[in-house]
Amino acid sequence: MSDARGYSVAVVGATGAVGIEMVKVLHDRHFPIADLKLLASARSASKKVATPYGEKTIEEFSLAATKGVDFALLAVSGEFAKEWAPQIAAQGTTVIDNSSAWRYDPAIPLVVPEINAAAAQGHRLIANPNCTTAILVMPLWPLHKLFGLKRVIVSTYQAASGAGAEGMAELEDGYRAWARGEKVENKVFAHPLPFNVIPHIDAFQENGYTKEEMKVVWESRKIMGIPELQASCTAVRIPTSRTHSEAVTIETERPITPDSARAALSGVPGLKLVDDPAGKRYPMPVTATGKYDVEVGRIRQSLVFGAHGLDFFCAGDQLLKGAALNAVQIAECLLPGMRKAA
């Protein structure tokens, strides 16, 4: 448990893309760590890996391995989280789960610290949102506070890494195969991704939307506390390695202008206003990758909703704000005397 040096932290799923980022973020943000455990499956156990904390040995996950740990950051599947998260939390550990397992349980808080940090207080199990949702609500929230959101329509441009390390590897292998004149294989994605876009992420639902698209709707409502928000999403996989982008249209309760929106979004922790079309500056994966802030720009009056509408574009690193960074920020918000989310 915590001592004068800091807290005991376990990263479960430490060898995956999100788990690796969690360790980096903990180090970069100077999270007060006395002991760090890296836990993964049996096939990774005893493997030595380089980390910002020096060389560490991967341990096989077990419930006993998490006993006495202050924080457990889970970068695992939903099935794993369903089974083990409550058991870890029952030992007195605060569990921050990155899967979708607990996001829709009304008893479990779904947290983006810049928006609803207080919701995490007093809970041993806290859900981290879907990566696309986390990026989207960052610019939506300050606009909602001033102008009131009525409708949100979003189209996403989601990188291969949204499907984990396997997705990134399949994209890279596909490009190499194409360059050699060979057939491009696909196992992770529904179709070959190089030089293609795929309007299909996750399973299709009865209403014709995919689960990924519905996650954006369900989670945005819960995080921002707007259960009546009218929203829809089209989620598209694109052949980039990292960082999700989103084209967003909003209708507001009160009149809004591009200038008033820029003022509302300027200086907001976790956001970076990149809105200079004349200078060819706008949000892009190439500029947002590896950054903590979500970029927002291309702000313009909606041609559909007029004075009560706005169109804009945003981009955020989904392995950071969409996953690892947000999880660490949640843990920070629970530390005595620490309520930083920026």
C-alpha positions as CSV (number, residue, x, y, z in Angstrom):
1,M,0.0,0.0,0.0
2,S,1.0,3.7,-0.2
3,D,4.0,4.8,1.8
4,A,6.0,8.0,2.1
5,R,7.5,7.5,-1.3
6,G,4.2,7.1,-3.1
7,Y,1.7,4.4,-4.2
8,S,1.7,0.9,-5.4
9,V,0.5,0.6,-9.0
10,A,-0.2,-2.4,-11.2
11,V,-0.6,-2.2,-15.0
12,V,-2.6,-5.2,-16.1
13,G,-2.1,-5.9,-19.8
14,A,1.3,-4.2,-19.7
15,T,2.6,-5.6,-22.9
16,G,-0.2,-4.3,-25.1
17,A,-0.2,-0.9,-26.9
18,V,-2.3,0.8,-24.2
19,G,-0.4,-0.8,-21.3
20,I,2.9,0.4,-22.7
21,E,1.6,3.9,-23.0
22,M,0.2,3.8,-19.4
23,V,3.7,3.1,-18.0
24,K,5.1,6.0,-20.1
25,V,2.4,8.4,-18.9
26,L,2.8,7.4,-15.3
27,H,6.5,8.3,-15.6
28,D,6.1,11.5,-17.7
29,R,3.4,12.9,-15.3
30,H,5.5,12.1,-12.2
31,F,2.8,10.0,-10.7
32,P,4.0,9.2,-7.1
33,I,4.9,5.5,-7.4
34,A,6.6,3.5,-4.7
35,D,6.2,0.2,-6.5
36,L,5.2,-0.6,-10.1
37,K,4.0,-4.1,-11.2
38,L,3.7,-5.0,-14.8
39,L,1.2,-7.9,-15.2
40,A,0.3,-9.8,-18.3
41,S,-0.6,-13.3,-19.6
42,A,1.4,-16.4,-18.9
43,R,3.1,-16.2,-22.3
44,S,4.6,-12.9,-21.4
45,A,5.6,-13.8,-17.8
46,S,9.3,-13.5,-16.9
47,K,9.9,-11.4,-20.0
48,K,12.2,-8.4,-19.3
49,V,11.2,-5.1,-20.9
50,A,12.7,-1.7,-21.0
51,T,10.6,1.0,-19.4
52,P,11.1,4.6,-18.3
53,Y,11.6,3.2,-14.8
54,G,14.4,0.9,-16.0
55,E,14.3,-2.7,-16.9
56,K,11.2,-4.5,-15.4
57,T,10.1,-8.1,-15.4
58,I,6.6,-9.0,-16.5
59,E,4.7,-11.0,-14.0
60,E,1.8,-13.4,-14.8
61,F,-1.5,-11.9,-13.7
62,S,-3.2,-13.4,-10.7
63,L,-5.5,-12.0,-8.1
64,A,-2.8,-12.5,-5.5
65,A,-0.4,-10.4,-7.6
66,T,-2.7,-7.4,-7.2
67,K,-3.2,-7.8,-3.5
68,G,-2.0,-4.7,-1.6
69,V,-1.9,-2.6,-4.7
70,D,-3.3,0.9,-4.5
71,F,-4.2,1.4,-8.2
72,A,-4.7,-1.2,-10.9
73,L,-4.9,0.2,-14.4
74,L,-6.5,-2.4,-16.7
75,A,-5.7,-2.5,-20.4
76,V,-7.4,-5.8,-21.0
77,S,-10.5,-7.3,-22.8
78,G,-14.0,-6.7,-21.6
79,E,-14.4,-10.4,-20.7
80,F,-11.3,-10.3,-18.5
81,A,-12.4,-7.1,-16.9
82,K,-15.9,-8.4,-16.2
83,E,-14.4,-11.4,-14.3
84,W,-11.5,-9.8,-12.5
85,A,-12.1,-6.1,-12.0
86,P,-14.7,-6.6,-9.1
87,Q,-12.4,-9.2,-7.5
88,I,-9.4,-6.8,-7.6
89,A,-11.5,-3.9,-6.3
90,A,-12.9,-6.1,-3.4
91,Q,-9.3,-6.4,-2.1
92,G,-9.3,-2.6,-1.5
93,T,-7.6,-1.6,-4.8
94,T,-8.9,1.2,-7.0
95,V,-9.4,-0.3,-10.4
96,I,-9.5,1.9,-13.5
97,D,-10.7,-0.2,-16.4
98,N,-10.1,0.7,-20.0
99,S,-12.4,-1.9,-21.5
100,S,-16.1,-1.5,-22.3
101,A,-17.1,-3.9,-19.6
102,W,-18.4,-1.5,-17.0
103,R,-19.1,1.7,-18.9
104,Y,-22.9,1.3,-19.2
105,D,-23.4,0.1,-15.6
106,P,-25.3,2.9,-13.9
107,A,-23.5,2.1,-10.6
108,I,-20.0,2.6,-12.2
109,P,-18.7,6.1,-13.0
110,L,-17.5,6.8,-16.5
111,V,-15.0,9.5,-16.2
112,V,-13.1,12.1,-18.2
113,P,-11.4,14.2,-15.5
114,E,-11.7,17.5,-17.3
115,I,-15.5,17.0,-17.3
116,N,-16.7,14.9,-14.4
117,A,-13.7,14.1,-12.0
118,A,-16.0,14.3,-9.0
119,A,-17.9,11.2,-10.2
120,A,-14.9,9.0,-9.4
121,Q,-14.8,9.9,-5.7
122,G,-15.7,7.1,-3.4
123,H,-15.6,4.4,-6.0
124,R,-13.2,1.4,-6.2
125,L,-14.1,0.5,-9.8
126,I,-14.1,3.3,-12.4
127,A,-14.6,3.0,-16.2
128,N,-12.4,4.7,-18.8
129,P,-14.4,5.7,-21.9
130,N,-14.1,4.6,-25.5
131,C,-11.2,6.3,-27.2
132,T,-13.4,8.1,-29.7
133,T,-15.8,9.3,-27.1
134,A,-13.0,10.7,-24.9
135,I,-11.6,12.8,-27.8
136,L,-15.1,14.0,-28.8
137,V,-16.3,15.2,-25.4
138,M,-13.3,17.3,-24.8
139,P,-14.4,20.1,-27.2
140,L,-18.1,19.3,-26.7
141,W,-18.1,20.0,-23.0
142,P,-17.0,23.6,-22.9
143,L,-19.4,24.4,-25.8
144,H,-22.2,22.7,-23.9
145,K,-21.6,24.7,-20.8
146,L,-22.0,28.0,-22.6
147,F,-24.4,27.2,-25.4
148,G,-26.2,24.0,-24.5
149,L,-25.9,21.0,-26.8
150,K,-29.1,19.9,-28.5
151,R,-27.9,17.6,-31.3
152,V,-24.4,16.1,-32.2
153,I,-23.6,14.4,-35.5
154,V,-20.1,13.0,-35.8
155,S,-18.1,11.1,-38.4
156,T,-14.9,9.5,-37.2
157,Y,-11.6,8.8,-38.9
158,Q,-10.1,6.1,-36.7
159,A,-6.5,4.9,-36.9
160,A,-5.4,1.3,-37.1
161,S,-4.1,1.4,-33.6
162,G,-7.6,1.7,-32.3
163,A,-7.6,-2.1,-32.9
164,G,-4.5,-2.5,-30.8
165,A,-1.0,-3.5,-31.6
166,E,-2.4,-6.2,-33.9
167,G,-4.2,-3.6,-36.0
168,M,-1.1,-1.4,-36.4
169,A,1.0,-4.5,-37.4
170,E,-1.6,-5.6,-40.0
171,L,-1.6,-2.1,-41.6
172,E,2.2,-2.0,-41.7
173,D,2.4,-5.6,-43.1
174,G,-0.2,-4.7,-45.6
175,Y,1.7,-1.7,-47.0
176,R,4.9,-3.9,-47.2
177,A,3.0,-6.6,-49.1
178,W,1.5,-4.0,-51.5
179,A,4.9,-2.6,-52.2
180,R,6.2,-6.1,-53.0
181,G,3.3,-6.7,-55.3
182,E,1.8,-9.3,-53.0
183,K,-1.7,-9.9,-51.9
184,V,-2.7,-7.8,-48.9
185,E,-4.1,-10.0,-46.1
186,N,-6.6,-9.0,-43.5
187,K,-7.5,-10.8,-40.2
188,V,-7.9,-7.9,-37.7
189,F,-10.0,-5.7,-40.1
190,A,-13.1,-6.7,-42.1
191,H,-11.2,-5.7,-45.3
192,P,-7.6,-4.8,-46.3
193,L,-6.9,-1.4,-44.8
194,P,-4.0,0.0,-46.9
195,F,-5.2,2.6,-49.4
196,N,-8.8,2.0,-48.2
197,V,-11.3,3.2,-45.7
198,I,-13.7,0.8,-43.9
199,P,-17.0,2.2,-42.6
200,H,-17.3,-0.7,-40.2
201,I,-15.8,-0.8,-36.6
202,D,-17.2,-3.3,-34.1
203,A,-20.4,-5.4,-34.6
204,F,-23.5,-4.1,-36.4
205,Q,-26.5,-3.6,-34.2
206,E,-30.2,-4.1,-34.9
207,N,-30.6,-0.3,-35.7
208,G,-28.0,-0.5,-38.4
209,Y,-25.3,1.3,-36.4
210,T,-22.2,-0.5,-35.2
211,K,-21.5,-0.9,-31.5
212,E,-18.6,1.5,-31.8
213,E,-21.0,4.2,-33.1
214,M,-23.5,3.5,-30.3
215,K,-20.7,3.7,-27.8
216,V,-20.1,7.3,-28.8
217,V,-23.8,8.1,-28.2
218,W,-24.2,6.2,-24.9
219,E,-21.0,7.4,-23.4
220,S,-21.2,11.0,-24.4
221,R,-24.6,11.2,-22.7
222,K,-23.3,9.6,-19.5
223,I,-20.0,11.5,-19.2
224,M,-21.6,14.9,-19.8
225,G,-24.8,14.2,-17.9
226,I,-27.1,14.9,-20.8
227,P,-29.3,11.8,-21.1
228,E,-31.6,13.5,-23.6
229,L,-28.8,14.5,-26.0
230,Q,-29.7,13.6,-29.6
231,A,-26.6,12.2,-31.3
232,S,-25.5,9.9,-34.1
233,C,-22.1,8.7,-35.3
234,T,-20.6,7.1,-38.4
235,A,-17.3,5.4,-37.5
236,V,-14.7,4.8,-40.2
237,R,-11.4,3.0,-40.0
238,I,-8.7,4.8,-42.1
239,P,-5.1,3.6,-43.1
240,T,-3.2,5.7,-40.5
241,S,-1.2,4.2,-37.7
242,R,-2.2,6.4,-34.8
243,T,-4.6,9.2,-33.7
244,H,-8.4,9.5,-34.3
245,S,-9.9,12.5,-36.0
246,E,-13.6,13.5,-36.0
247,A,-15.8,15.8,-38.1
248,V,-18.5,17.2,-35.8
249,T,-21.7,19.1,-36.4
250,I,-23.6,20.5,-33.4
251,E,-26.9,22.2,-32.9
252,T,-27.1,24.4,-29.8
253,E,-29.9,25.7,-27.6
254,R,-28.5,29.2,-27.6
255,P,-26.9,31.1,-30.5
256,I,-23.3,30.4,-31.3
257,T,-20.7,31.9,-33.6
258,P,-17.3,30.7,-34.6
259,D,-15.7,33.5,-32.7
260,S,-17.7,32.7,-29.5
261,A,-16.8,29.0,-29.9
262,R,-13.1,29.8,-30.3
263,A,-13.3,31.9,-27.1
264,A,-15.0,29.1,-25.3
265,L,-12.4,26.5,-26.4
266,S,-9.3,28.7,-25.9
267,G,-7.2,27.9,-22.8
268,V,-9.3,24.9,-21.8
269,P,-7.1,22.2,-20.2
270,G,-6.6,19.3,-22.5
271,L,-7.5,21.2,-25.6
272,K,-5.4,23.0,-28.2
273,L,-7.0,25.4,-30.6
274,V,-5.5,24.8,-34.1
275,D,-7.7,27.0,-36.3
276,D,-5.9,28.9,-39.0
277,P,-7.1,27.8,-42.4
278,A,-5.3,30.6,-44.1
279,G,-2.1,29.4,-42.7
280,K,-3.0,25.7,-43.4
281,R,-3.2,24.9,-39.7
282,Y,-5.9,22.6,-38.5
283,P,-6.1,19.4,-36.5
284,M,-4.3,16.4,-38.1
285,P,-3.0,13.0,-36.9
286,V,0.5,14.0,-37.9
287,T,0.4,16.9,-35.4
288,A,-1.7,15.4,-32.7
289,T,0.1,12.0,-32.4
290,G,2.1,11.7,-29.2
291,K,0.5,14.8,-27.7
292,Y,-1.7,15.0,-24.6
293,D,-4.0,17.7,-25.9
294,V,-6.9,17.2,-28.3
295,E,-6.6,19.5,-31.2
296,V,-9.7,21.4,-32.4
297,G,-10.2,23.6,-35.4
298,R,-11.9,24.2,-38.8
299,I,-14.6,26.0,-36.8
300,R,-17.3,27.4,-38.9
301,Q,-21.0,28.3,-38.8
302,S,-23.3,25.4,-39.7
303,L,-25.0,25.8,-43.1
304,V,-27.8,23.5,-41.7
305,F,-28.5,24.9,-38.3
306,G,-27.4,28.5,-38.9
307,A,-27.0,30.7,-35.8
308,H,-27.7,27.7,-33.6
309,G,-25.1,25.4,-35.2
310,L,-21.4,24.8,-35.7
311,D,-19.1,22.5,-37.6
312,F,-15.6,21.7,-36.5
313,F,-12.8,19.1,-36.7
314,C,-10.8,17.5,-33.9
315,A,-7.9,15.1,-33.6
316,G,-6.6,13.3,-30.5
317,D,-4.1,10.5,-29.8
318,Q,-6.4,7.7,-28.9
319,L,-3.7,5.7,-27.1
320,L,-3.2,8.8,-24.9
321,K,-6.3,10.9,-24.2
322,G,-8.4,8.1,-25.6
323,A,-6.9,5.5,-23.2
324,A,-3.7,5.6,-21.2
325,L,-3.6,9.3,-20.3
326,N,-7.2,9.5,-19.3
327,A,-6.7,6.4,-17.0
328,V,-3.7,8.0,-15.3
329,Q,-5.6,11.3,-14.9
330,I,-8.4,9.5,-13.2
331,A,-5.9,8.0,-10.7
332,E,-4.5,11.5,-10.2
333,C,-7.9,12.9,-9.3
334,L,-8.1,10.4,-6.5
335,L,-4.9,11.3,-4.8
336,P,-5.2,13.4,-1.7
337,G,-4.3,17.0,-2.5
338,M,-4.1,16.2,-6.3
339,R,-7.1,17.1,-8.5
340,K,-5.2,17.8,-11.7
341,A,-6.6,16.7,-15.0
342,A,-4.7,19.0,-17.3
